[in-house]
Amino acid sequence: MGRADEALSHLELVRKRLTAWEIELRRARALWLLGRDGEALEAAGRAFAIQPARIMAYPAIGAWIQGMPVSREALSAEMEAGVLAPGGD
């Protein structure tokens, strides 16, 4: 496998991970809006397991995943921002 092939293969893996990140964050938001907080928490945890560095951009969601008290308003705002922004963040 040449260098160009390796680069393309790596890009495909990154694309799949970004897609998975976006899917899980959107799932978390949908479950949150339905009032299914436990399932939303699990989906948010999966999203940040896929892209752990992104947790820094979402302090309220990060605190929620860690079991800290967070206002519903702060969580809603971050979920909206994460889901609606280009690229999922």
Residue frames as a rotation matrix with the C-alpha (Angstrom) as fourth column:
MET 1
0.589 0.808 0.000 0.00
0.808 -0.589 0.000 0.00
0.000 0.000 -1.000 0.00
GLY 2
-0.304 -0.714 0.631 1.49
0.704 -0.615 -0.356 3.31
0.642 0.336 0.689 -1.08
ARG 3
-0.885 -0.139 -0.444 1.49
0.423 -0.638 -0.644 6.52
-0.193 -0.758 0.623 0.88
ALA 4
-0.756 0.653 -0.045 -1.46
-0.597 -0.660 0.457 7.93
0.268 0.372 0.889 -1.05
ASP 5
-0.132 0.704 -0.697 -3.47
0.022 0.705 0.708 4.76
0.991 0.078 -0.108 -0.43
GLU 6
-0.484 -0.115 -0.868 -2.66
0.830 0.255 -0.496 4.98
0.279 -0.960 -0.028 3.28
ALA 7
-0.983 0.114 -0.147 -3.78
-0.063 -0.947 -0.316 8.61
-0.175 -0.302 0.937 3.36
LEU 8
-0.450 0.867 -0.217 -7.07
-0.604 -0.116 0.788 7.76
0.658 0.485 0.576 1.65
SER 9
-0.138 0.355 -0.925 -7.64
0.464 0.848 0.256 4.85
0.875 -0.394 -0.282 4.02
HIS 10
-0.760 -0.206 -0.616 -6.99
0.649 -0.301 -0.699 7.12
-0.041 -0.931 0.362 7.00
LEU 11
-0.888 0.460 -0.012 -9.40
-0.457 -0.877 0.147 9.75
0.058 0.136 0.989 5.67
GLU 12
-0.215 0.834 -0.508 -12.11
-0.232 0.462 0.856 7.12
0.949 0.302 0.095 5.28
LEU 13
-0.296 0.046 -0.954 -11.64
0.816 0.531 -0.227 6.06
0.496 -0.846 -0.195 8.92
VAL 14
-0.944 -0.064 -0.325 -11.87
0.232 -0.828 -0.511 9.69
-0.236 -0.557 0.796 10.05
ARG 15
-0.664 0.744 -0.073 -15.04
-0.564 -0.435 0.702 10.21
0.491 0.507 0.709 7.99
LYS 16
-0.082 0.635 -0.768 -16.67
0.265 0.757 0.598 7.17
0.961 -0.154 -0.230 9.60
ARG 17
-0.521 -0.167 -0.837 -15.73
0.846 0.029 -0.533 8.36
0.113 -0.985 0.126 13.09
LEU 18
-0.976 0.193 -0.099 -17.12
-0.180 -0.975 -0.127 11.84
-0.121 -0.107 0.987 12.43
THR 19
-0.381 0.882 -0.278 -20.32
-0.419 0.103 0.902 10.35
0.824 0.460 0.331 11.10
ALA 20
-0.112 0.302 -0.947 -20.63
0.662 0.733 0.156 8.13
0.741 -0.609 -0.282 14.18
TRP 21
-0.842 -0.250 -0.478 -19.95
0.527 -0.568 -0.632 11.14
-0.114 -0.784 0.610 16.44
GLU 22
-0.843 0.537 -0.006 -22.66
-0.509 -0.796 0.327 13.17
0.171 0.279 0.945 14.75
ILE 23
-0.196 0.792 -0.579 -25.15
-0.075 0.576 0.814 10.31
0.978 0.203 -0.054 14.85
GLU 24
-0.273 0.052 -0.961 -24.66
0.859 0.463 -0.219 9.74
0.433 -0.885 -0.171 18.58
LEU 25
-0.942 -0.069 -0.329 -24.88
0.230 -0.847 -0.480 13.45
-0.246 -0.528 0.813 19.41
ARG 26
-0.631 0.770 -0.098 -28.08
-0.605 -0.409 0.683 13.79
0.486 0.490 0.723 17.38
ARG 27
-0.115 0.562 -0.819 -29.46
0.323 0.801 0.504 10.69
0.940 -0.206 -0.273 19.08
ALA 28
-0.648 -0.189 -0.738 -28.62
0.760 -0.094 -0.643 12.16
0.052 -0.978 0.204 22.49
ARG 29
-0.953 0.292 -0.084 -30.44
-0.287 -0.956 -0.066 15.37
-0.100 -0.039 0.994 21.62
ALA 30
-0.362 0.864 -0.349 -33.53
-0.436 0.174 0.883 13.55
0.824 0.472 0.314 20.32
LEU 31
-0.138 0.270 -0.953 -33.73
0.667 0.737 0.112 11.38
0.732 -0.620 -0.282 23.43
TRP 32
-0.870 -0.235 -0.434 -33.18
0.481 -0.600 -0.639 14.46
-0.110 -0.764 0.635 25.61
LEU 33
-0.804 0.595 0.003 -36.07
-0.555 -0.752 0.356 16.26
0.214 0.285 0.934 23.93
LEU 34
-0.068 0.786 -0.614 -38.27
-0.165 0.598 0.784 13.19
0.984 0.155 0.089 24.51
GLY 35
0.393 0.182 0.902 -37.45
-0.873 -0.234 0.427 13.31
0.288 -0.955 0.067 28.21
ARG 36
0.956 -0.130 -0.263 -35.50
0.162 0.981 0.103 10.04
0.245 -0.141 0.959 28.08
ASP 37
0.689 -0.675 0.265 -32.57
-0.720 -0.679 0.144 11.40
0.083 -0.290 -0.954 30.04
GLY 38
0.376 -0.556 0.742 -30.93
-0.310 0.679 0.666 8.07
-0.873 -0.480 0.083 30.87
GLU 39
0.522 -0.130 0.843 -30.78
0.728 0.582 -0.361 7.01
-0.444 0.803 0.399 27.24
ALA 40
0.925 -0.189 0.329 -29.65
0.040 -0.815 -0.578 10.50
0.377 0.548 -0.746 26.23
LEU 41
0.595 -0.729 0.338 -26.82
-0.697 -0.258 0.669 10.30
-0.401 -0.634 -0.662 28.75
GLU 42
0.299 -0.460 0.836 -25.67
0.254 0.883 0.395 6.97
-0.920 0.094 0.381 27.28
ALA 43
0.695 0.008 0.719 -25.75
0.719 -0.021 -0.695 8.34
0.010 1.000 -0.021 23.73
ALA 44
0.883 -0.408 0.234 -23.81
-0.389 -0.913 -0.125 11.46
0.264 0.019 -0.964 24.76
GLY 45
0.439 -0.733 0.520 -21.25
-0.462 0.312 0.830 9.23
-0.771 -0.604 -0.202 26.47
ARG 46
0.385 -0.256 0.887 -20.84
0.670 0.738 -0.077 7.21
-0.635 0.624 0.456 23.28
ALA 47
0.908 -0.030 0.417 -20.43
0.302 -0.642 -0.704 10.40
0.289 0.766 -0.574 21.22
PHE 48
0.681 -0.673 0.289 -17.60
-0.726 -0.671 0.150 11.62
0.093 -0.312 -0.946 23.41
ALA 49
0.391 -0.563 0.728 -16.01
-0.048 0.777 0.627 8.17
-0.919 -0.280 0.277 23.51
ILE 50
0.614 -0.113 0.781 -15.74
0.772 0.290 -0.565 8.43
-0.163 0.950 0.265 19.71
GLN 51
0.173 -0.507 0.844 -14.35
0.424 -0.736 -0.529 12.01
0.889 0.449 0.088 19.75
PRO 52
0.333 0.020 -0.943 -13.04
0.941 0.060 0.334 12.56
0.063 -0.998 0.001 23.32
ALA 53
-0.721 -0.684 -0.113 -11.22
0.690 -0.724 -0.017 15.82
-0.070 -0.090 0.993 22.55
ARG 54
-0.473 0.602 0.643 -14.52
0.224 -0.624 0.748 17.50
0.852 0.498 0.161 21.67
ILE 55
0.221 0.581 -0.784 -15.69
0.914 0.158 0.374 17.33
0.341 -0.799 -0.496 25.28
MET 56
-0.600 -0.532 -0.597 -13.77
0.716 -0.690 -0.105 20.58
-0.356 -0.491 0.795 25.93
ALA 57
-0.917 0.288 0.275 -16.18
-0.037 -0.749 0.661 22.44
0.396 0.597 0.698 23.64
TYR 58
0.075 0.994 -0.077 -19.18
-0.175 0.089 0.981 21.15
0.982 -0.060 0.180 25.61
PRO 59
-0.812 -0.530 0.245 -18.51
-0.312 0.039 -0.949 21.65
0.493 -0.847 -0.197 29.35
ALA 60
-0.186 0.811 0.555 -22.14
-0.965 -0.044 -0.259 21.21
-0.185 -0.584 0.791 30.44
ILE 61
0.696 0.414 -0.586 -22.53
-0.566 0.819 -0.094 17.91
0.442 0.397 0.805 28.57
GLY 62
-0.175 -0.860 -0.479 -19.15
-0.117 0.501 -0.857 16.77
0.978 -0.094 -0.189 29.91
ALA 63
-0.759 -0.050 0.649 -20.19
-0.633 -0.177 -0.754 17.57
0.152 -0.983 0.103 33.47
TRP 64
0.274 0.953 0.127 -23.51
-0.958 0.282 -0.046 15.77
-0.079 -0.109 0.991 32.94
ILE 65
0.481 -0.172 -0.860 -21.74
-0.318 0.880 -0.353 12.64
0.817 0.444 0.368 31.67
GLN 66
-0.560 -0.802 -0.208 -19.54
-0.018 0.263 -0.965 12.71
0.828 -0.537 -0.162 34.78
GLY 67
-0.075 0.650 -0.756 -22.59
0.836 0.454 0.308 12.85
0.544 -0.609 -0.577 37.05
MET 68
-0.878 -0.249 -0.409 -22.29
0.437 -0.766 -0.472 16.49
-0.196 -0.593 0.781 38.07
PRO 69
0.121 0.970 -0.212 -25.41
0.716 -0.233 -0.658 18.65
-0.687 -0.072 -0.723 38.43
VAL 70
-0.940 -0.328 0.092 -26.10
0.285 -0.610 0.740 20.74
-0.187 0.722 0.667 35.33
SER 71
-0.310 0.869 -0.386 -29.06
-0.351 -0.482 -0.803 22.92
-0.884 -0.113 0.454 34.43
ARG 72
0.143 0.479 0.866 -31.41
0.674 0.594 -0.440 21.70
-0.725 0.647 -0.238 31.72
GLU 73
0.914 0.207 -0.350 -31.00
-0.054 -0.791 -0.609 25.05
-0.403 0.576 -0.712 29.98
ALA 74
0.110 -0.963 -0.248 -27.22
-0.802 -0.233 0.550 24.67
-0.587 0.138 -0.798 29.71
LEU 75
-0.468 -0.242 0.850 -27.54
0.123 0.935 0.334 21.10
-0.875 0.260 -0.407 28.42
SER 76
0.503 0.750 0.429 -30.18
0.586 0.069 -0.807 22.07
-0.635 0.658 -0.405 25.90
ALA 77
0.778 -0.248 -0.578 -28.08
-0.456 -0.855 -0.247 24.96
-0.433 0.456 -0.778 24.60
GLU 78
-0.272 -0.962 0.026 -25.01
-0.709 0.218 0.670 22.76
-0.651 0.164 -0.741 24.12
MET 79
-0.302 0.221 0.928 -26.95
0.424 0.902 -0.077 19.96
-0.854 0.370 -0.366 22.48
GLU 80
0.800 0.599 -0.028 -28.54
0.288 -0.424 -0.859 22.45
-0.526 0.679 -0.512 20.08
ALA 81
0.505 -0.681 -0.530 -25.17
-0.744 -0.655 0.132 23.99
-0.438 0.328 -0.837 19.28
GLY 82
-0.444 -0.759 0.477 -23.49
-0.437 0.648 0.625 20.63
-0.783 0.069 -0.619 18.76
VAL 83
-0.101 0.501 0.860 -26.19
0.584 0.729 -0.356 19.19
-0.805 0.466 -0.366 16.56
LEU 84
0.808 0.589 0.027 -26.84
0.385 -0.493 -0.781 22.23
-0.446 0.641 -0.625 14.42
ALA 85
0.364 -0.742 -0.563 -23.26
-0.588 -0.652 0.478 23.38
-0.722 0.157 -0.674 13.83
PRO 86
0.693 -0.191 -0.695 -21.48
-0.605 0.369 -0.705 22.24
0.391 0.910 0.140 10.66
GLY 87
-0.216 -0.830 -0.515 -19.44
-0.362 0.558 -0.747 19.13
0.907 0.025 -0.421 11.35
GLY 88
0.342 0.474 -0.811 -21.33
0.485 0.650 0.585 18.35
0.805 -0.593 -0.007 14.55
ASP 89
0.071 -0.288 -0.955 -19.66
0.976 -0.176 0.126 20.93
-0.204 -0.941 0.268 16.74
